[in-house]
Amino acid sequence: MATFVVKGQFKAGVQWEKFSREVEAANQKNAEEKMLSTIGSRHKVERRLIKIESVTEA
């Protein structure tokens, strides 16, 4: 498993909140999926309101 840095933003009320988080995943696609799932469950945000800007290997 590799470590990826996922950066992006999500809609929190009327504002867009930026985030940057390290995630362990097998590949970039899985890292994106894990972040969509995590942010959606923690902040009650739909996937269409989460914008992932970059996924880079740490």
C-alpha positions as CSV (number, residue, x, y, z in Angstrom):
1,M,0.0,0.0,0.0
2,A,1.3,3.4,-0.9
3,T,0.6,6.8,0.8
4,F,-1.2,9.4,-1.3
5,V,-1.8,13.1,-0.6
6,V,-5.3,14.1,-1.6
7,K,-6.1,17.8,-2.0
8,G,-9.4,19.4,-2.8
9,Q,-12.5,21.2,-1.4
10,F,-16.0,20.5,-0.3
11,K,-19.1,22.6,0.2
12,A,-19.8,23.4,3.8
13,G,-22.9,25.5,4.1
14,V,-22.4,28.4,1.7
15,Q,-18.6,28.3,1.7
16,W,-16.1,25.9,0.1
17,E,-13.7,24.3,2.7
18,K,-10.3,23.2,1.5
19,F,-8.8,20.0,2.7
20,S,-5.5,18.1,2.4
21,R,-5.1,14.6,3.8
22,E,-2.8,11.6,3.5
23,V,-4.4,8.3,2.7
24,E,-3.1,4.8,2.4
25,A,-4.4,3.1,-0.8
26,A,-3.4,0.6,-3.5
27,N,-3.6,3.3,-6.3
28,Q,-4.8,6.8,-7.0
29,K,-8.4,5.8,-7.9
30,N,-8.8,4.0,-4.5
31,A,-7.3,7.0,-2.7
32,E,-9.9,9.3,-4.3
33,E,-12.7,6.9,-3.5
34,K,-11.6,6.6,0.1
35,M,-11.6,10.4,0.5
36,L,-15.0,10.8,-1.0
37,S,-16.3,8.2,1.4
38,T,-14.6,9.7,4.4
39,I,-15.6,13.4,3.8
40,G,-19.1,12.4,2.9
41,S,-19.6,10.4,6.1
42,R,-17.9,12.9,8.5
43,H,-19.4,16.1,7.1
44,K,-22.7,14.7,5.6
45,V,-21.7,16.1,2.1
46,E,-22.9,14.5,-1.1
47,R,-20.2,13.3,-3.6
48,R,-21.2,15.9,-6.1
49,L,-20.3,18.7,-3.6
50,I,-16.7,17.3,-3.2
51,K,-14.1,18.5,-5.7
52,I,-10.8,16.6,-5.6
53,E,-8.1,18.8,-7.2
54,S,-5.0,16.5,-7.0
55,V,-3.8,13.1,-5.9
56,T,0.0,12.7,-5.6
57,E,2.1,9.9,-4.1
58,A,3.9,10.9,-0.9
